[in-house]
Amino acid sequence: MQLFHHYIQVASDGAKANSNITWFNWVLRFATHSQPLMDAVLSLAAFHIHHQVNPADKVITEAAHRYMARAIQGHSRQLRDGINADNADEIFATSTCLGFHVISGRHLEATGEHNLLHWFQPWQNLKRVLQSCWPLMKTDDVKMLMQQEVLESNNITVRDTDGSLGSFNFLIDDLPSLDVDPEVRTAYEVSVRYLNNCYADSVDRQVLKFPGIVTERYVKLVGEKDWRALTILGYYFMLVIRFEKVWWLQGAAERDFGFLMEELPEFWKLRMAWAVREFEWHEERRPR
């Protein structure tokens, strides 16, 4: 009961906008009659207490891992039994909670450059679950919310009052002169366009959606350590360091930016000059 109360308190504090309230109420409604979802909720609450309140509390830490293990087992069993109209909502709700756990855990624990994909893999898996659940989900307000989120993410419209709308175009300005596979070209262009819009729009929450917006081909390019894809990712990290108050992001962008820079040859490092300055400035402002 203590963990459930903590989840309600933390989640409701962050659910100021109508969209967040809709999502919050949806998760709670299905958690009351879905054991895997309730276990996932309790685990997230325990992990939050562990990282933000009392890292030394072994009881809380053990509870977090125990509930998460139960949630994963229950969720896996649900998926094996099949998705239908009676469980599609709770399965997707559970997937979002488990996805957040994976995302935050990998940001906190990733230790090497080979882990750069941890920014993308949970989002890609979540999108696949959503594709299976979507036709069967019954909660219309949540479906409308997700449709609106997709529209907003793909069509961020901002007034380019200071010339910032094309701020990251220098990352792909030379593409027209190169013989590039159309799918690869699209992967670059989609990711850069989204960075441009996020930077000009200055809406922080839009930045966090980048790993879910980019194409699967772009994710593969990052895994292949494609230099242009890595430079684009580096500038995403530059935008991420705005989020000093998001506990599961603290230090992740700085760490992975360092790994990324080690992979780039000198020519591509020159394109990272702006990001390097931003990270240096951010480090100088960090409390000692």
C-alpha positions, -999 to +999 in steps of 0.1 A: +000+000+000+029+024+007+044+018-027+010+023-044+005+055-025+039+067-036+032+059-072-001+078-071+016+108-054+045+110-079+025+103-110-003+127-101+022+154-094+035+150-129+000+147-144-007+184-147-018+184-184-050+168-195-031+143-216-011+131-186-042+129-165-058+107-191-028+084-192-025+083-154-062+074-148-060+047-176-030+030-160-046+031-125-080+018-138-065-013-153-039-018-125-067-025-101-076-057-119-044-067-136-017-083-114+011-079-139+003-042-143+000-037-106+033-054-100+049-031-127+034+000-110+047-011-076+081-018-090+084+016-106+074+032-073+101+012-054+128+020-080+119+057-077+122+056-039+155+038-043+171+063-067+155+095-053+148+090-016+168+062+000+194+043-021+206+025+010+172+009+018+178-028+009+141-037+016+129-012-010+155-024-035+146-060-031+109-051-034+116-033-067+133-063-082+108-087-069+078-069-082+095-063-116+103-100-119+067-108-112+055-082-137+077-095-165+067-131-158+030-122-158+033-100-189+051-128-208+024-152-199-002-128-212+016-124-245+019-162-248-018-166-242-026-140-269-039-105-272-077-100-274-103-073-269-105-081-232-068-077-224-054-054-251-056-023-229-039-038-198-013-055-219-003-023-236-004-004-202+019-030-187+042-028-217+045+010-212+055+005-175+080-022-183+093-002-212+099+028-189+117+005-165+140-008-192+146+027-206+155+042-172+175+012-161+196+011-192+202+049-190+214+044-154+234+013-159+248+013-194+286+013-193+300+012-228+297+025-263+281-007-275+252+002-254+242+033-274+213+014-287+197+014-252+182+048-261+161+031-289+155-006-283+127-003-257+109+022-278+111+000-309+098-030-288+069-009-274+059+002-309+056-035-319+034-043-290+012-013-297+007-024-333-007-057-320-029-041-293-041-011-312-070-026-332-084-043-300-080-015-274-113-002-260-102+030-243-110+056-269-097+086-250-062+069-247-063+060-284-072+096-293-044+108-271-018+086-288-030+096-322-027+132-312+008+127-299+019+111-332+004+140-352+021+165-329+054+147-331+054+144-368+041+179-375+056+202-349+048+237-363+068+266-349+074+302-359+110+305-371+115+339-355+152+335-349+163+313-378+166+282-355+143+260-375+171+247-396+197+247-368+209+211-374+207+211-412+245+213-414+245+176-404+229+167-438+237+196-461+261+175-482+235+147-487+222+160-521+257+156-536+261+120-524+248+087-538+229+076-507+203+048-504+168+064-503+160+046-470+192+058-454+186+093-467+151+093-452+165+080-419+189+110-417+164+135-428+136+124-404+159+125-374+174+159-383+140+174-390+128+163-356+159+178-339+153+211-357+117+212-346+124+204-310+152+230-308+130+257-323+099+247-304+117+246-270+091+221-256+112+198-235+088+168-236+092+166-274+129+159-271+123+127-251+102+113-280+132+113-304+141+076-299+105+066-307+102+089-337+133+079-357+131+051-383+142+016-377+168+021-404+183+050-384+185+028-353+204+002-374+228+029-386+236+038-350+242+001-343+265+000-373+283+031-359+276+050-390+294+084-385+266+106-397+240+088-376+263+091-346+267+129-351+229+133-352+227+112-320+253+134-304+232+165-310+202+147-295+223+142-264+230+179-264+193+186-262+188+159-235+212+176-211+184+202-205+167+176-184+186+180-151+155+172-130+147+139-147+162+114-123+166+085-148+184+107-173+210+123-150+245+117-164+233+094-192+237+119-221+271+131-208+284+095-205+272+084-238+283+116-256+318+107-245+315+071-258+302+085-291+330+110-296+355+082-292+340+065-322+342+095-346+371+103-368+386+138-367+365+150-397+333+142-381+344+155-347+347+189-363+309+188-368+304+182-331+320+215-321+287+231-310+277+201-290+312+200-273+308+236-263+274+230-248+286+200-228+316+220-215+293+248-205+269+224-188+298+208-169+310+242-157+275+249-143+272+216-124+272+220-086+305+208-071 
